[in-house]
Amino acid sequence: MRSQTARHATGNATRECSLTGSWGVANVMSCLSEEIALVQEEAKCLEDAEERIQCAVNISVQLAEASLAVSTKRGPNTSIYPLDLQTINGIVSRVLNVFEDERREVSSEALVDVFNNSLREANQAGWTQLQTAGSGSQALLKNAERFGRILATSTVNGNGTLVLSRQNIVVAAEVVKGRVSNFSFPAQPDQLGNFSRDNNETVSVSIPEDSLKRLTKEAEVYLVNTIFRNIKDFLPINTSVLSNGKTESLVISTQFGALDQEDSPNDTFKDSPITFNFSFRASSDTGSKYAGVFWDFSNPVNKGGWSLEGIQVISSVTRDNVTTVVFNSTHLTSFAVLVDVAGGLEGTPKEELLALKIFSYIGCAISTVCLFITVLFYLAMGKKLFSAIHYFVHLNLAISLLLGYLVFVLGIELGNSNKVACGFVAALLQYLFLSAFCWMMCEGIMLYLMLIVVFSRLSKKWWFFMIVGYCTPLLFVASGLAARVEHYGVYGDDGELAL
């Protein structure tokens, strides 16, 4: 491995030598540009109670200048450092905390410039590297949504619609009261300003009159729409939704709620869904299928992922090399269109899921009855179990499988609505089935001792097999929980169990 200090940056870049004698790709995960490091140092003033407002304003401007500098000074074949992007996200989050706490007008122009600079197409390699180390582009997505809410609640103040448009992002915030007509964004094609550079790549949202009446009847309501370019290439594709494809469209974040509430009620759009209309250049692959999706921040994999829940595709039409997809949603967050170039979207129909569930229960019931009879048969042997250890091994194998099936049938349904219960059921299932495998290994050991060794003291020591059968799997489960406890539980639209 070779290490050297990065130019105009803190930290070291490392490069490994392969077995063929060639140098691999440089690892720059620990490198931070001097410009961003300077802003990070200046951002310490955000902790000063007396100067934090002015500090937040100044830091916003400095960060806009620094993010532009580091995203444009690289060569054509290089990208912004991943740590630069992570640090920018962190500073923006701290600045937004100040504006939220103090309920002051946000430095809108400067922060939009920061988002725009971060979303430059040339930064894709940096985002990709950052994504492998944990939360990356979804942190920018969450910051942009927070920025939109603050913009609407503290800056607009009922004075029409404020639109901030850049090449890679557009934010439109509006506060209304007593509105009775439908809401559409963009209301006019030129409302997107600098963002509208490709007529084949568009997105619009329409909120029904009934939903607007319900919230605007008693309170002022904020409406925020944020459209992102390029972020579709930075967000990871989770295989639970899409087996072989990519995000094809722009990404739009729509937020809607009363000013005196942090979030809009969950049931606001159940009777009157919101309509999204996406247009983009058609895929060159025949047989492609399209799905409307939203970004679910609660998905434990990669700290977020695309989900199909609550979305119904109305139509998908391709004409003149342009595909238009229309879908309804019963909730609000960030939306996009996924395309599966293999035509294999894994959204399993409800009828098939029900059939699979019924067959699973029938199979588990038959296995449970047979295993229960087996356990009773061996228990009837009494003390003979400890003199004939191979019977003892058979009994414990049956017990492990029996408990595993019982936890699977009862635990999945009982734990589906509770995150802690989900994690407990997942860990218990992993332990019981690993224990079953360990007892199978004990069966093999007993066969070896009985047929090959014949006379062995080990074949009489039941406690040895207890340790192998029940303690060994405990080590694997404990290490898994210690490493990634958040990955234990149910996630996804069909309730997949993560082990």
Secondary structure, 3 states (H helix, E strand, C coil): CEEEECCCEECEEEECECCCCCECCCECCCCEEHHHHHHHHHHHHHHCCCCHHHHHHHHHHHHHHHHHHHHHCCCCCCCCCHHHHHHHHHHHHHHHHHHHHHCCCCCHHHHHHHHHHHCCHHHHHHHHHHHHCCCCHHHHHHHHHHHHHHHHHHHHCCCCEEEEECCCEEEEEEEECCCCCCEEECCCHHHHHHHCCCCCCEEEEEECHHHHHHHHCCCCEEEEEEEECCHHHHCCCCCCCCCCEEECCCEEEEEEEECCCCCCCCCCCCCCCEEEEEEEECCCCCCCEEEEEEEECCCCHHHCEEECCCEEEEEEEEECCEEEEEEEECCCCEEEEEEECCCCCCCCCHHHHHHHHHHHHHHHHHHHHHHHHHHHHHHCCCCHHHHCHHHHHHHHHHHHHHHHHHHHHHHHHHCCCCHHHHHHHHHHHHHHHHHHHHHHHHHHHHHHHHHHHCCCCHHHCHHHHHHHHHHHHHHHHHHHHHHHHHHCEEECCCCEEEC
